[in-house]
Amino acid sequence: MSQLNTAEQVPWYLWPFWAIWRLLTWIVRLTGRLIAILLGLVMIIVGAVLSITVVLLPLGIPLIVFGFLLVLRGLF
């Protein structure tokens, strides 16, 4: 029930960031901090490789951002 109360207190314009942060929190709890950091680093590398090919740039940049956020969440 507390998750519903927290969701109601988040302003609508911050909801996407809150949802991504909750997803990252869930992944960290599920996999553990070390695996989350390693998974984030792999995502950053794959995103960088995809970004080199200009065609897959729209897929590479979000992958880099998601990997960075996963590493950040795993560290702190």
PyMOL commands that set and color helices and strands:
alter all, ss='L'
color gray80, all
select helices_A, chain A and resi 2-9+12-31+33-52+54-75
alter helices_A, ss='H'
color red, helices_A
deselect
rebuild
show_as cartoon
